[in-house]
Amino acid sequence: MYSFNLNGQRNLVTGCYARGGRHDYVNGARVPGPNVFVNSSAEQMRSDIGPHHRWATGSLFDNIVAQGYEIRVQNRRTSGSGHGWAGAQTMFWNCTAPSGIVNQSPYGHVNWAIGSGPNVTNAGHWYTAEGFNESVGTFVYPQSLYERQLAERLGSVTPQTYTVEISTLGEGSVSLSPESESYVSGTEVTLTATPDEGHLFTGWSGDLSGTENSVTIIISENMSVVASFTSQVPFGTQKLTIVSAEAGAEREGNPKENSFDGNDTARWANDQTLENAWIIYDLGETSTVNALRVKLNVGATRTYELRIEVGDEDFTEVWSGTTAFNVGLQTLVVSEATGRYVRFTMTEQNSSDNNWFSIFETEVWGREGDLTGMVRSVENGRFKWSSNVNRTALILTTSTEAVVDVVLYDIRGRAVSVLHSGLLHAGTHIFNQKARVPSGLYMLTVRGRDGREFYKRKMTIVE
């Protein structure tokens, strides 16, 4: 059965679907055209799509999707009843045929394959001849040649436009190039995710996926895209090796080893009971831990209530609270502690109102060995400050933003390093020492521009 077979002129086949046909979109011998097949598809095909035999001319195949067989214009030579050259002046525009496209041009004539693919060849079943191919495997603008020519001819047809809605999780921004409130179908747009200072881009979600911070898309529908960001781990720390794990339970097919194997597409899951919603990671030796990175199942749309502890026989709580929405590895900067083991416990149902606790990947950051720095926390009015010395950097945490000068003084009261001057946002800040200072006793001060002293702490720096 030839599903849609044209043997005349000025015919339009649009928005059609064929299944199980022999030649689904085809024209016969000496058909003069013009004829158009547009925005149509076929599946379970039994033979090819395209001009069938004896010099059909002036045919446009526009956004045709062929599932199961090729799209062809070629010299069929003695096939059938002696088909010869099937067509000339044939255009394949933004057509898709996973089985391939054959494009050959007879001498003195041209056949085109533009924006079609995923692959195009000039080698047919009976003959080899060059056709004109451009942008193979990548759609071109306009998405539909027929619709664009119709709009230009009528002068009153508005091209289809779409919007790209951007949202972010965490500290960062997304730019679009070109920037516009809406885009004509077929427009090429580049999205670039830029993390704020001290943060990382972790991935795309919504109608986009992947972890490349800059991606280019071709607009064909309304899109909603989410970019996820997370804070960096403290300066001077390293990723520690997890040698093994124990868990409250393992769902079949989701063993605990999946959560630290370096593959963030395989996950561990518990048995959907709260009493078994825990996992303990073994670092192999006592180490100093000050940050964790974890990719949680359905992390872009689900939060978890967690308690994290570090220790050997006795555990110290280093972090508790609600995880952030994030599609990738989110960073949790924890109170510095030492121990061989790190324990994660889900303390109540997740935001999806169930007891599933599931982790794709966990990273533990810190320093090998017992090198705990002194940690001090103070409250000053509406500000709460804490700090930590970390060999090559100083870590300062504040509960709200303020315009301050953060300065390190020696025991004689001389300023040896101005770590920050200006607006300091709420959160954890890692200050690299701009000048190398010798080992000794120092005073860290945080003062407002009005002279108020928000925070002061003595600390020992060991080079």
C-alpha positions as CSV (number, residue, x, y, z in Angstrom):
1,M,0.0,0.0,0.0
2,Y,1.3,3.4,-1.0
3,S,-0.1,5.5,1.9
4,F,0.1,9.0,0.4
5,N,0.9,8.8,-3.4
6,L,0.8,12.0,-5.5
7,N,0.5,11.9,-9.2
8,G,-0.6,15.5,-10.0
9,Q,0.4,19.1,-9.2
10,R,0.0,21.6,-6.4
11,N,-0.9,19.0,-3.7
12,L,-0.3,19.5,0.0
13,V,-0.1,16.6,2.5
14,T,0.3,17.9,6.0
15,G,-0.1,16.6,9.6
16,C,-0.5,13.0,8.4
17,Y,0.5,9.7,10.0
18,A,1.1,6.3,8.3
19,R,1.7,2.9,9.7
20,G,2.7,-0.3,8.0
21,G,2.8,1.2,4.5
22,R,5.1,0.2,1.7
23,H,5.9,3.7,0.3
24,D,4.2,6.1,2.7
25,Y,4.9,9.6,1.2
26,V,5.7,9.2,-2.5
27,N,5.0,10.4,-6.0
28,G,4.8,8.6,-9.3
29,A,6.3,8.9,-12.8
30,R,6.8,12.2,-14.6
31,V,4.9,14.1,-11.9
32,P,5.7,17.8,-12.6
33,G,5.0,19.3,-9.1
34,P,5.1,21.4,-7.1
35,N,4.0,19.0,-4.4
36,V,4.6,19.2,-0.6
37,F,4.7,16.7,2.2
38,V,5.0,18.5,5.5
39,N,4.9,17.8,9.3
40,S,4.0,14.1,8.8
41,S,5.4,10.8,10.0
42,A,5.5,7.1,9.3
43,E,6.3,4.0,11.4
44,Q,6.7,0.3,10.9
45,M,7.6,1.1,7.3
46,R,8.0,-1.6,4.7
47,S,9.9,0.5,2.2
48,D,11.3,4.0,1.6
49,I,9.9,7.5,1.4
50,G,10.6,9.8,-1.5
51,P,10.0,10.2,-5.3
52,H,9.4,6.7,-6.6
53,H,10.3,6.5,-10.3
54,R,10.8,8.3,-13.6
55,W,11.7,11.9,-13.0
56,A,9.2,13.3,-10.5
57,T,10.2,17.0,-10.1
58,G,9.5,19.9,-7.7
59,S,8.9,17.9,-4.5
60,L,9.3,19.2,-1.0
61,F,9.6,16.8,1.9
62,D,9.5,19.1,5.0
63,N,9.8,17.8,8.6
64,I,9.0,14.2,7.6
65,V,9.9,11.6,10.3
66,A,10.5,8.1,9.0
67,Q,10.7,5.3,11.6
68,G,11.9,1.9,10.2
69,Y,13.2,2.7,6.7
70,E,15.1,5.3,4.7
71,I,14.2,8.5,2.9
72,R,15.6,8.5,-0.6
73,V,15.9,10.3,-3.9
74,Q,18.2,8.2,-6.2
75,N,18.8,6.5,-9.5
76,R,16.8,3.2,-9.2
77,R,18.1,2.0,-12.6
78,T,16.3,-1.2,-13.6
79,S,14.4,-1.7,-10.3
80,G,10.8,-2.6,-10.7
81,S,9.6,-1.8,-14.2
82,G,12.7,0.2,-15.0
83,H,12.4,3.1,-12.6
84,G,15.5,5.1,-13.5
85,W,16.0,8.4,-11.9
86,A,13.3,8.8,-9.3
87,G,13.3,12.5,-9.0
88,A,14.9,15.9,-9.5
89,Q,14.6,19.3,-7.8
90,T,13.7,17.4,-4.6
91,M,14.2,19.0,-1.2
92,F,14.5,17.1,2.1
93,W,14.1,19.9,4.7
94,N,14.6,19.1,8.4
95,C,13.7,15.4,7.8
96,T,14.5,12.6,10.2
97,A,15.2,9.0,9.3
98,P,17.2,7.0,11.8
99,S,17.8,4.4,9.1
100,G,19.4,7.0,6.9
101,I,18.8,9.3,4.0
102,V,20.1,8.7,0.4
103,N,20.5,11.9,-1.6
104,Q,21.7,11.7,-5.3
105,S,21.5,14.3,-8.0
106,P,21.2,13.5,-11.7
107,Y,23.5,15.2,-14.1
108,G,22.3,18.8,-14.8
109,H,19.9,18.8,-11.8
110,V,20.0,19.2,-8.1
111,N,18.5,17.4,-5.1
112,W,19.0,18.8,-1.6
113,A,19.1,17.4,2.0
114,I,19.1,20.4,4.4
115,G,19.0,20.0,8.2
116,S,18.2,16.3,7.7
117,G,19.7,13.2,9.2
118,P,21.0,11.8,11.4
119,N,23.2,10.8,8.4
120,V,23.0,11.4,4.7
121,T,24.8,9.3,2.0
122,N,25.2,9.5,-1.7
123,A,25.5,5.7,-2.0
124,G,22.2,4.1,-3.1
125,H,21.3,0.5,-3.8
126,W,22.0,0.7,-7.5
127,Y,24.1,3.9,-8.1
128,T,26.4,6.5,-6.4
129,A,26.1,10.2,-7.2
130,E,26.6,13.4,-5.2
131,G,23.6,15.4,-3.9
132,F,23.7,18.7,-2.1
133,N,23.8,18.2,1.6
134,E,24.0,20.9,4.4
135,S,23.8,20.9,8.2
136,V,23.5,17.1,8.3
137,G,22.0,15.9,11.5
138,T,21.2,19.4,12.8
139,F,17.9,21.2,12.2
140,V,18.1,24.6,10.5
141,Y,16.0,27.7,10.7
142,P,13.3,28.1,9.8
143,Q,12.0,24.9,11.2
144,S,9.5,24.5,8.2
145,L,10.5,25.8,4.8
146,Y,6.9,25.5,3.6
147,E,5.4,27.4,6.5
148,R,8.0,30.2,6.1
149,Q,7.3,30.5,2.4
150,L,3.6,30.5,3.0
151,A,4.0,33.3,5.6
152,E,6.1,35.4,3.3
153,R,3.6,34.9,0.4
154,L,0.5,35.7,2.5
155,G,2.1,38.5,4.5
156,S,-0.3,38.0,7.4
157,V,0.8,34.7,9.0
158,T,2.6,35.2,12.3
159,P,5.5,32.8,12.9
160,Q,5.1,30.5,15.9
161,T,6.9,31.8,18.9
162,Y,7.9,30.1,22.2
163,T,9.2,31.2,25.6
164,V,12.2,29.9,27.7
165,E,11.4,30.2,31.4
166,I,14.5,30.1,33.6
167,S,14.7,29.5,37.3
168,T,17.7,28.8,39.6
169,L,18.3,26.7,42.7
170,G,21.2,28.0,44.8
171,E,23.5,31.0,44.2
172,G,24.0,31.8,40.5
173,S,22.4,33.1,37.3
174,V,21.6,32.1,33.8
175,S,22.1,34.2,30.7
176,L,20.5,33.6,27.2
177,S,22.0,34.7,23.9
178,P,20.2,36.2,22.1
179,E,18.2,37.5,25.0
180,S,14.4,37.9,24.2
181,E,11.0,37.5,25.8
182,S,10.1,35.0,23.1
183,Y,11.7,33.2,20.2
184,V,10.6,32.2,16.7
185,S,10.5,28.5,16.2
186,G,13.9,27.2,15.0
187,T,15.9,30.0,16.7
188,E,19.2,28.9,18.1
189,V,19.7,30.0,21.7
190,T,22.7,29.5,24.0
191,L,22.1,29.2,27.8
192,T,25.0,29.9,30.1
193,A,24.9,29.2,33.9
194,T,27.3,31.3,36.0
195,P,27.7,30.5,39.7
196,D,28.2,33.3,42.2
197,E,31.6,33.7,43.9
198,G,32.3,30.7,46.1
199,H,29.8,28.5,44.3
200,L,29.6,25.8,41.7
201,F,27.2,24.9,38.9
202,T,25.9,21.4,39.4
203,G,23.5,20.8,36.5
204,W,20.3,21.4,34.5
205,S,16.9,20.0,35.1
206,G,13.3,20.6,33.8
207,D,13.3,20.5,30.0
208,L,17.1,20.4,29.9
209,S,19.6,18.0,31.4
210,G,23.4,17.6,31.7
211,T,26.2,19.3,33.6
212,E,27.8,21.5,30.9
213,N,27.5,25.1,32.1
214,S,26.9,26.4,28.5
215,V,24.5,24.6,26.1
216,T,22.9,25.6,22.8
217,I,19.3,24.6,22.0
218,I,17.0,25.0,19.0
219,I,13.6,26.4,20.0
220,S,10.7,24.3,19.0
221,E,8.4,24.5,22.1
222,N,7.9,26.4,25.3
223,M,10.6,25.4,27.7
224,S,11.1,25.6,31.5
225,V,14.7,25.2,32.6
226,V,16.2,25.0,36.0
227,A,19.9,25.6,36.8
228,S,21.3,24.2,40.1
229,F,24.2,25.8,42.1
230,T,25.9,24.9,45.3
231,S,28.6,26.3,47.5
232,Q,32.3,25.3,47.1
233,V,34.0,23.2,49.7
234,P,36.3,25.1,52.1
235,F,39.7,26.0,50.6
236,G,42.6,23.8,51.4
237,T,40.6,20.6,51.9
238,Q,40.6,17.4,49.8
239,K,38.2,14.7,48.9
240,L,38.7,11.8,51.3
241,T,38.5,8.2,50.3
242,I,35.4,6.2,51.4
243,V,36.5,2.5,51.7
244,S,33.2,1.0,52.7
245,A,29.7,1.6,54.0
246,E,27.0,0.1,56.2
247,A,23.3,0.9,55.8
248,G,20.1,0.3,57.7
249,A,18.7,-1.5,54.6
250,E,19.3,-1.9,50.9
251,R,16.5,-2.0,48.3
252,E,17.0,-4.7,45.8
253,G,19.1,-3.4,42.9
254,N,20.2,-0.3,44.9
255,P,23.2,-1.4,47.1
256,K,25.0,0.9,49.4
257,E,28.2,0.7,47.3
258,N,26.4,2.7,44.6
259,S,26.5,5.8,46.8
260,F,30.3,6.2,46.7
261,D,31.4,4.5,43.5
262,G,32.0,7.7,41.5
263,N,29.0,7.0,39.3
264,D,26.3,9.5,39.9
265,T,23.7,7.6,37.8
266,A,23.5,4.6,40.2
267,R,22.0,5.0,43.7
268,W,21.6,3.4,47.1
269,A,18.1,3.2,48.6
270,N,16.7,2.0,51.9
271,D,13.6,-0.1,52.4
272,Q,11.2,2.8,52.8
273,T,11.2,2.5,56.6
274,L,12.3,5.4,58.8
275,E,14.2,3.2,61.2
276,N,16.4,2.0,58.4
277,A,16.9,5.5,56.8
278,W,20.6,5.7,57.7
279,I,24.0,5.0,56.1
280,I,27.5,5.1,57.6
281,Y,30.7,5.7,55.5
282,D,34.1,4.3,56.6
283,L,37.1,6.5,55.7
284,G,39.5,3.8,56.7
285,E,41.3,6.1,59.3
286,T,40.5,8.9,61.6
287,S,40.3,12.1,59.6
288,T,39.3,15.7,59.9
289,V,35.9,16.4,58.1
290,N,34.6,19.8,57.3
291,A,32.4,19.4,54.2
292,L,30.2,16.9,52.4
293,R,28.9,16.8,48.9
294,V,25.8,14.6,48.2
295,K,23.5,14.0,45.3
296,L,20.1,12.9,46.5
297,N,17.5,11.0,44.6
298,V,14.9,13.4,43.0
299,G,17.0,16.2,44.5
300,A,15.7,18.9,42.2
301,T,12.1,18.5,43.5
302,R,12.5,16.8,46.9
303,T,14.1,17.8,50.2
304,Y,15.3,15.6,53.1
305,E,15.6,16.2,56.8
306,L,19.1,15.0,57.7
307,R,21.3,14.7,60.7
308,I,25.0,14.2,59.9
309,E,27.5,12.9,62.5
310,V,31.3,12.2,62.6
311,G,33.1,10.0,65.0
312,D,34.7,6.7,65.9
313,E,32.9,5.0,68.8
314,D,31.2,8.2,69.8
315,F,29.6,10.5,67.2
316,T,29.4,14.3,67.1
317,E,26.6,16.0,65.2
318,V,28.2,18.3,62.6
319,W,25.1,19.3,60.5
320,S,21.3,19.0,60.8
321,G,18.5,20.5,58.8
322,T,16.8,20.5,55.4
323,T,18.7,19.8,52.2
324,A,18.3,22.3,49.4
325,F,16.7,21.6,46.0
326,N,19.6,20.6,43.7
327,V,19.8,18.3,40.7
328,G,23.5,17.5,41.3
329,L,26.0,17.3,44.1
330,Q,25.1,19.8,46.8
331,T,27.7,21.0,49.3
332,L,27.1,20.9,53.0
333,V,29.8,22.8,55.0
334,V,29.7,21.2,58.4
335,S,31.3,22.0,61.8
336,E,34.8,20.6,61.6
337,A,35.2,17.3,63.5
338,T,37.4,14.2,63.5
339,G,36.5,10.6,63.2
340,R,36.8,7.5,61.0
341,Y,33.0,7.3,60.3
342,V,30.4,9.7,58.8
343,R,26.8,8.9,59.5
344,F,23.8,10.2,57.6
345,T,20.4,9.8,59.2
346,M,17.0,10.9,57.7
347,T,15.1,12.0,60.8
348,E,11.6,12.3,59.3
349,Q,9.7,11.8,56.1
350,N,11.1,13.6,53.0
351,S,9.1,16.3,51.3
352,S,7.3,13.7,49.1
353,D,5.8,12.4,52.4
354,N,7.4,9.0,52.3
355,N,10.3,7.3,54.0
356,W,12.5,6.7,51.0
357,F,16.1,7.7,51.7
358,S,18.2,7.4,48.5
359,I,21.6,8.7,47.6
360,F,23.3,8.7,44.1
361,E,26.7,9.8,45.3
362,T,28.5,11.0,48.5
363,E,31.8,12.8,48.8
364,V,33.5,13.5,52.1
365,W,35.9,16.4,52.3
366,G,38.5,17.3,54.8
367,R,42.0,16.3,55.8
368,E,43.5,13.0,56.6
369,G,44.5,12.6,60.3
370,D,43.4,14.4,63.5
371,L,44.1,18.1,62.6
372,T,41.0,19.7,64.1
373,G,41.2,23.5,64.3
374,M,39.6,25.5,67.1
375,V,36.0,26.6,66.4
376,R,34.3,29.4,68.2
377,S,30.8,30.8,67.8
378,V,29.4,34.0,69.4
379,E,26.3,36.0,69.1
380,N,26.4,39.8,68.8
381,G,22.9,41.3,68.8
382,R,21.2,40.0,65.7
383,F,24.4,38.7,64.3
384,K,25.8,35.2,65.0
385,W,29.4,34.6,64.0
386,S,31.7,31.6,64.0
387,S,35.2,31.0,62.6
388,N,37.6,28.2,62.0
389,V,41.3,28.1,61.1
390,N,42.0,25.7,58.2
391,R,45.8,25.8,57.6
392,T,45.8,27.9,54.4
393,A,42.5,29.7,54.9
394,L,40.2,31.2,57.5
395,I,36.5,30.2,57.5
396,L,34.0,32.8,58.8
397,T,30.2,32.3,59.1
398,T,27.6,34.9,59.8
399,S,23.8,34.7,60.1
400,T,23.0,37.9,58.2
401,E,24.7,40.4,55.8
402,A,26.7,43.4,57.0
403,V,29.2,45.9,55.7
404,V,32.4,45.0,57.6
405,D,36.2,44.9,57.6
406,V,37.7,41.5,58.4
407,V,41.3,41.9,59.5
408,L,43.9,39.6,61.0
409,Y,46.2,41.2,63.6
410,D,49.4,39.9,65.2
411,I,50.0,39.9,69.0
412,R,51.5,43.5,68.7
413,G,48.2,44.8,67.3
414,R,49.6,45.2,63.7
415,A,47.3,44.4,60.8
416,V,49.0,41.6,58.9
417,S,46.2,40.7,56.4
418,V,43.0,42.4,55.3
419,L,40.8,39.5,54.4
420,H,37.7,41.4,53.4
421,S,36.4,45.0,53.2
422,G,32.8,45.6,52.1
423,L,29.5,43.9,52.0
424,L,29.6,40.4,53.5
425,H,26.5,38.2,52.7
426,A,25.0,35.8,55.2
427,G,26.6,32.3,55.0
428,T,30.0,30.7,55.1
429,H,33.1,32.5,53.6
430,I,36.5,31.1,53.0
431,F,39.3,33.7,53.1
432,N,42.6,32.8,51.6
433,Q,45.5,34.6,53.2
434,K,46.7,37.2,50.8
435,A,50.1,37.3,52.5
436,R,51.8,34.3,53.9
437,V,52.1,34.7,57.7
438,P,54.4,32.8,60.0
439,S,53.2,30.4,62.7
440,G,52.0,32.2,65.8
441,L,49.1,33.7,67.8
442,Y,46.8,36.1,65.9
443,M,43.6,38.1,66.5
444,L,40.7,37.9,64.0
445,T,38.4,40.9,64.1
446,V,35.2,41.8,62.3
447,R,34.3,45.5,62.6
448,G,31.5,47.5,61.1
449,R,32.1,50.8,59.2
450,D,30.8,52.7,62.3
451,G,33.5,51.2,64.4
452,R,31.4,48.6,66.1
453,E,33.3,45.3,66.8
454,F,31.0,42.5,65.8
455,Y,33.5,39.6,66.4
456,K,36.9,39.0,67.9
457,R,38.8,35.8,68.3
458,K,42.3,34.7,69.2
459,M,43.6,31.9,67.0
460,T,46.8,29.9,66.5
461,I,48.1,29.5,62.9
462,V,50.5,26.7,62.3
463,E,52.3,27.0,59.0
